[in-house]
Amino acid sequence: MNFKKELAAVLFELLDQEMAAADLELMIEKPKNATHGDLAFPCFTLAKLKRKSPNLIAQELSGKIQSPLFEKVEVVGAYLNIFLNKKLVSEQLINSIFEQRGHFADLEFGAGGNITIDMSSPNIAKPFSMGHLRSTVIGNSIALITEKCGYKPIKINHLGDWGTQFGKLITAYKLWGDAEKVKQNPIKELLALYIKFHEVAEADPALEDQGRSWFKRLEDGDAEALSLWQWFRDESLKEFSRIYALMNVEFDSYAGEAFYNDKMERIVKLLEEKQLLIESDQAQVVELTDEQLPPCLIKKSDGATLYATRDLAAALYRKENYNFVQSLYVVGHEQSLHFKQLIAVLGKMSYEWSEKMIHVPFGMMLKDGKKMSTRKGKVVLLEEVLNESIAMAHHNIEEKNPNLANKDVVAKQVGVGAVIFHDLKNNRMNDIEFSLEEMLRFEGETGPYVQYTFARACSILRKANWQAGSQPETFTNSWDKEWKVASLLMEFAPAVKRACENYDPSQVAKYIVDLAQAFNKYYAEVKVLEDSTEKQARLALVYSVTVVLKEGLRLLGIEAPEEM
């Protein structure tokens, strides 16, 4: 339901096809003030074309615009203000939602192209902290939004599962480890061993040599080293899987850093063949002076490859295996330089697809204005935050609706949804101040507020014994009172499109808050359940709101409970 396109088609004919319909559509605006109509067309650009004043052009066009979709046309200076036919448009809108249901606002511009999304990527054998929440939920939502726009997302969890730290961890385990303790609480025990290694190494520097020695054995394929590394990785993934399950997040690939060990030499050879590698301080680098970037370090003086080498290998592997049309890296903004270098090096290697690699940065999670990484000297664990949020949601339910069925299920949906929504309602580049109390409020721009609005709308339909197939045959009312809600329902597809094009889930989050607020205001003013000729059409509008709120929440990775 693209009324901009409809208006552009009418103008295209009236202007004797002097401007392309697509260009006319881009010129059409949505007035900020509803009293100025539903669409506005500025005539300034036409003034040069027609050699007339824009005000005169607006006057001439106003009398010629004819369409059953347009109720009236007003001229304000050089602007044509178009008022849609509320009854006819609302009828078309609701029929469309009834037919498409959850597929309402599906878009097809992705044309089935693959998009790889590098997201979450925690380090194994270390706690899954709040620091990984943003990459996880932003990446997951982008995957859902791009899928709705016709792409095929491929979610990749590029695990931090390689490096010298594993030599240190193996050393610590061999000296002080207990297999049973690791099995019972892997992350806690492995972290404790890692911390102990560093504490002891301060007094005994020889321990660092042992760590390096074990990592060398690991790199060389030593059976014992590989066995321990695989065990640490498997146990860590069990822990991570529990947290991902809490958030309903799944991945298509867990290929982490270690996966690319045997693929880096090829990158080094390719760089040598293309004469891009030069020596600098005994290390091998790619100069990026023309790109106004520091050199990209490929090999250290001791021959060891680096993070950049690994990411170059990963980029090439993903292009060859997934043939992506876009490759997204949902990684904090502090890594911006790394990705600029990565994309620049691939460009110098003459890979045109490097232009389709996009770093999707985001701001930090703050606690009391400071980067959220420690609390009383400890890592802030994501699982603890989620469980605390679920417990608080459970407490709220016990207070407000103690007879609710499936309280545990709803508390999880609300508690987890609150944490996710609190992140995604912000533009991803903004830093976020962490507050569980703020997240779980039932008023304002929060997840529980949108979920509660959805549950309230479902309750109205239950009270009316509404059946999903009860589509009204006629719409008898004028739709003046309903128009704010109906016109917002039409904005769902544009919000999804903006979110996809800008990799910005907050576009969807802000949209569903606006829709929830408009619906609650409407319900406070109109007796929906009162018997009248308008009742069935009003219930159809309520049903349409449930469809769009549920789908909007789904695109953020949040569930919608029908009762709260």
N, C-alpha and C positions, 0 to 999 in steps of 0.2 A: 504494500500500500504506500506508494511513493507519490504523494500529492505535489511535491516539487516537480517531479517528472511530468505529471499531468499538466501543471501550469506552464511548464517550459514548452510542451507540445502545442498548447493553445497559442502562446506568444510566438512560437516559431512560424506558425501559419499566418498570424496577423502581421508579422514583420517581413512577409514575402521571402522567408528563408534566408534573410541577409546575415543572420548569425546562427551558428550550429545550436541545436537544441541542448546538447550537452553543456555548451558554454553558458547558455541562458539559465540552465538548471543550477550551475555553480553560483550564479549571481543572486539567486533567490535566498532570502533570509527568513529566519523565524523571529518575529518581534518579541522583545523582552516583556513588553506589556500586553496582556491578553486583549485589552480594549482596542489595540491597534490591529487586531485580526490574527489569523493563524499563519499567514504567509505574507511576505512583503517583497516587492520587486523594485529596486532602485533604477531609475532611468538615466543616470549620469553617463554610462558608457554609450548608450544609444544616441546621446546628444551629438557626439562627434560623427557618428555614422549617418544620422539624419540631418545634421546641420540645423537643428532646432533646439530650443531650450528644453531641458529635461522635464520641467513642469508642464510644458505644452504637450510633450510626448505622453506623459502620464495621463493627462486629460483626454487625449485622443484615444488612447488604448482602453481606458476605463469603460467607455461606452460600447466597446466591441467584444470584450471578454464574455463569452457565453459558455457555460457548462453546467450540467445539473449538479456537479460537485461543489460549485461555488454559489454561496447564498447571496453575497453582495460584494461589491468592489468600491472602496473609498480611495480618494486621492488626497494625499497629505504632502504638499510641496511636490517634490520629484519622485515620491514613492507611491506605488500602487499597493494598497493594503487589501488583502483578499481574506474574506470570511468564508470558511467551509460550511457546507450544508450539514449541520450537526446531525440531523436525523438520518439522512442517507449515508453519511460517512460512518456514523456509529454502527449502523446496521451492517455495512460492509465489513467493518472492523471485527465486530463480534462474530459474524459468520465465518470470517477468516480464522479467528482463534478457535472456534468450535471445530472447524475442519482440521486444523493443523496441530492443535493442542501443544504438546511440548516442543513441536517443531516450528511453532510460530516464531517469526524473525530469523529462521535459518537463512543463511546467505551462501552464495555459491562461488564467490570470486576466488576462493582458494583453489578451485578446479582440481581437487584431489592431490595437489602437490605435497610432498613430504617436508615437514619442518622438524629438524632435530632440536631438542631443548635440553641443554646441559644445566642441571638444576640439583639442588640440595647438597650433594657431594660432601658428606661428613668424613672425618678421618677415622679409620677403624682403630679399635683399641683405645678410643678416647670417648668421653661422654658426648651425647647428642645434646648440644646446648641450645639456648634461645637464639644464639647467633646463626643457627641453621634454619630457623623458622621462616625467615623472610624469603630466602631462595626457594624453599620447599613450596610455600603456599602461593607465591607469585608465579613460579614456574608451573605449578599444577593448574592454576586458574588460566594462565595464558594458553596452556594446552587445551583446556576445555573450550575457551573462547575461539581459538583458531580452528578447532574442529567444527564448531557451529558455523564458521565462515567458509567451510568447504575444504580446509586443509586436512592432512593426515599427520597429527603430531606424534613424534617418537621421543618419549621421555627417557633421558639418559642420566643415571646417577653415577657421575664420574668420581668414584670413591677415592679418597686419599689412602691408598693401601700399599705404598712403597716408600722407600727412603731410609736414611741412616737410623731414624728412630726405631725401626724394626730390629736392627742389629742390637741396639741398646735394650730393647724390650726382651729379646731372646736372651741376652746376657743376664738381665735381671731375673728372668724366669728360671734360668739354669741355676742361679745362685740362691734365690730365695722363694721360688714359686711353689704353689701347692695346686695340683691339678683339680682337686675337688672344689677348692675355693673358687677357682677360675670358672668351673662349670656352673656353680651356683650363682655367681654374680660376676660375669666376665668383665664388664666395663669397669666396675668399681675396683676389682682386683688388679686388672692390667694397668689401670691408671696409677694405683698405689705402687705397683712395681716400677713403673716408669718414673714416678716422683722419687722413689727410694734410690733408683739408679743415679739420678742427678745429685741427690743429697750426698751419697757416698762418694761419687766422682769428684766432688769439690775437695775432699780430703785425700782421695786416691786417684789422681789423673790417669793412672794406668788403665783404669776401668774403661775410659773413653776408647783406648786402643782395642780392648776386647770387643766393645760395641762395633767399632769399624770392621774388625776382623770377622765378626758374625755376619755383618751385612755383606761383606765381600763373599763369604761362603754362600749367602742367600742369592746374590747376583750370579754366582758361578753354578747354581743349581744343586748345592749340597742337599742331600736327602733329608737330614735331620732339620736343617734350617728351614727348608721348604715346608716340611710337615708341621713345624711349630707355627710358621707364618700362616699357613692355610687354616690351622685350628683357630688362631687368634681372629682371622678374618671371618670364618664361619660363625664363631660365637658372637662376634660383634654384629654381624648381619641379623642374627636372631633377635638381638636387642633392638636394633634399628627397625626391624620388620614390625615389632609390636607397636612402636611409636607411629610408624607410617599407617598401620592398620587403624589406630585411634583416629587418625586424620583422614582416613579413606584415600590415601595416596598410593598409587601403584606406579611401577616403572617398566619400561620395555627393555632396558638394559642396565646391568650393574657393572659394566666394563669400566674399571677404574684405572689408575695410573699403571699398575702392574701389567695390565692387559697389553700395553704398548711397548713393553720392554724389547720385544723382538722386532719392532717396527720402526725403531728410531734410527738404526744404521742406514736404512734406506733414505731417510730424510737428509742425513749428513752427506751421503753420496750424491743425492740430487742437488744439494746446495753446492757441492764441489764441482759437479758437472756444469752447473750454470754459472760457475766462477763467482759465487756470491760470498763464500767463506773467506775471511781474512784473519790473520793472526794479530792479536792485541794483548799485550802483557801475558804471552804464552797461552792465551785462551783463543778459541775459535769464535768469531762473531760475524754477524751480518750488519754492515754499515747501513744506517737509515738517516744519513745526513740530509738527503733530498726531501725526506718526509718530515724533517725537523723533529726527529725522535732520537733518543739515545741508541747506541748499538744494541742489537739483540744477541745475548749470550747463548751460544749453541752447545759449546763444549768447554769444560773447565780445563785448566792447565794439566790436571792429572788424567784427562781423557773422559771424565765423567760427564754424562749428558744431564740436561737440566729440564726444569719445568716447561720452558719454551719449546725445547726439542720434542718433549712428550706431547704437548698440545698441537704442534705442527703435525706429528704422526697421527694424532686423534682426528684432526680436521681432514686430512687426506683419506683416512680410513672411512670416516663418516660420509664423505662425498662419494667414494667408490662403492660403499655398501648400501647407502640409503638414497643416493642421488638427490640430495635435498635441494629445495628451491630457496629455503632459508635455513640458516643454522644459528640458533640463539644460545647465548651464554648468560644465564640468569645468575649473575655474580656481583657482589658488592662493588660500589663505585671506586673503592681503593685499588681495585685491580684494573682500572681503566687504561693505564699506561701499557700493562702487559698485553691487553687485547688489541690496542692500537699497533703495537709492535708485531704481534702475531699476524694480524690481517695485512700489515704492510709487507712482511716477509713473504707471505703467500702471493701477494700482488707482484712482488719482484720476481717470484718464481714463474710468473706468467699464468697463474691460475685466475681466470676471470671470475670464477665463482667465489673468490675471496670477498667480493663486494656484497655477497649475500650472507656473509657472516656478520652477526650483529651482537654486540655486547649490550645486554639489558641490565644496566646498573640500578642499584637502590641504596637508600640511606641506611643509617644505623638504628638499632634498637637501643633506646636510652633508658636508664633508671636514675631518677633524680637529676636529669640533665647530663649524665655521664654515660659513656659507652657501656652497654650492658654485657659484661663478660664475667664479672665476679660479684659475689654477695658474701660478705664476711669472709673473704678469701677463698670462697668456693665457686665453682662454675655453676651458673644458673641452668638447671636441667629442664629441657623442654617438656619431658614427660611429667615432671613434678608440677610444672605450671598448668599443663592440660588437666592433670588429675585434681589440682586445687580448684580450677575453674569448674570442672564437672561437679565437685563437692559443693561449691557455692551455688551452682544451678540447682542441685538437688535440694539444698536448704531453702532456696526461694520457692521451689515447687511445693515443698512440705508446708510452707507458710501460707501460700496463696491458693493452692489447689491440691490439698492432701489426698483427695479421692481419685486423683488422676491415675488412669491405667498406664502400665509400662513406664513408671516413673524413672527407672534406671536408664531406659533407652532414650527417653526425652531429655533427661539431665545430660547425657553424653552428647546428644545432638545440639543442645543449647550451649553447654560448656565449651565444647570444641569449636562450635560455630562462632561463639563470642570472640575467642582468641584469633581465629582466622579473619573474621570481619574487621576486627580492630586494626589488623595490619592492612588489609586490602582496601579499606575505605579511604586511605591516604594515598596521595600520589606517591608512586614508589620511590621517587627521589627525596622525599621528605624523611627526616629522622622521626622516629616514633617514640613517644614517652609511654613506657610500659605501666599499665595500671589495671589490675584485675577488677577492681571496683567499678572503674569506668567502663570496662568491656561488658560487664554483666547487667548494666542498667537497662531497664525496660522502657526508658524514655530516651529521646534523642537519637543520634545517628549511631545506633549499635545493632549488632546481629540479633540479640534477643528481641529488639523492637520490631524488626522486619519479620522475624519468625512468629512473634506474637500476632502481628497484623494478619499474616497468612492463616494462622490457627483461628483467629477471630472470624475471618471471612469464611473459612470452612465450617465453623460453628453456625453461622447464619444460614448456610446452605443446608446443613443438617436439620435445623429448626424448621425450615420450609419444606422438608422432605424432598429436596431438589435432587433430580437425577441428571447425570452429566449429559444425557441425550435430550433433556427438556429445553430444546432450543425454541425460543418464541418465533411464531410464524410472522408476526407483525410487530412493529415498534410504534406504539401509539403515542408515546410521550414526545415532548419537544426536545428533550436531551439538554436543556439549558443547565439544569442542576448537575447532570452527569458529565457535562462536557470537559471539565477539568481532568477528571479521571480518564475519560475516553481519549482525550488528546494526548495524555501522558502515555497511554498504552501504545499509541502510534509511534512514540519516541523510542521504543525498545530496540528495534532494529538499528536505528542510527547510533544508539549508545553502544551496542555490540560491535558495530563497525568501527567506531572510534577506539574502543578498547583494543580491538585487534590491530588496527593500524599503528597505534601508539604503544602497544605492549603494556597497556595500563588498565588493570582490572578495576581501578577506582572509578572508572567511567560507569561500569555496571553497578558497583556498590552504591555510588551516589544516586544513580537512577532509581534503584529499588527503594532507597530511603525516600526519595521524592514521591514515588508512587504510593508507598505505605502512608506517608503523611497526607497526601491528597485523598486517599481512600478513607482514612480515619475521620478526616474533616467532613467528607461526604456522608459517611454513616451517622455522624453526630447531627447532621442537618436534615437527613431524609429518612423517613420511616419505611425502610426497605420491605419489612415483613407485613406491613399493613395491606389488607386486601384492597386492591384498586386495579384499574386497567393497566397501570404501569408496572405492577408487581413482577410479572414474568420477565419483562425486559430488564428491570433493575437486578433481578437475581442473575440474569445472564451476564450483566456487567460484573457482579460480584464474582461469578465463576471465572470470568475472563481475568480478573485481578489475581485470583488464586493461581491460574495457569502461569501468568507472567512472573509473579513473585517467586513461585517454586522454581521456575526455569532460571530466573536471575540468581537465586541463591545457589542453584546447582552449578552455574558457571563460575562461582567463587569457590566451589568445593565444599558447600555447606548444605546440610540436610534441612528439610522443612517439615517439622512435626505438625500433624493435623489437629492435635490437642495440646494445650500447655497449661 
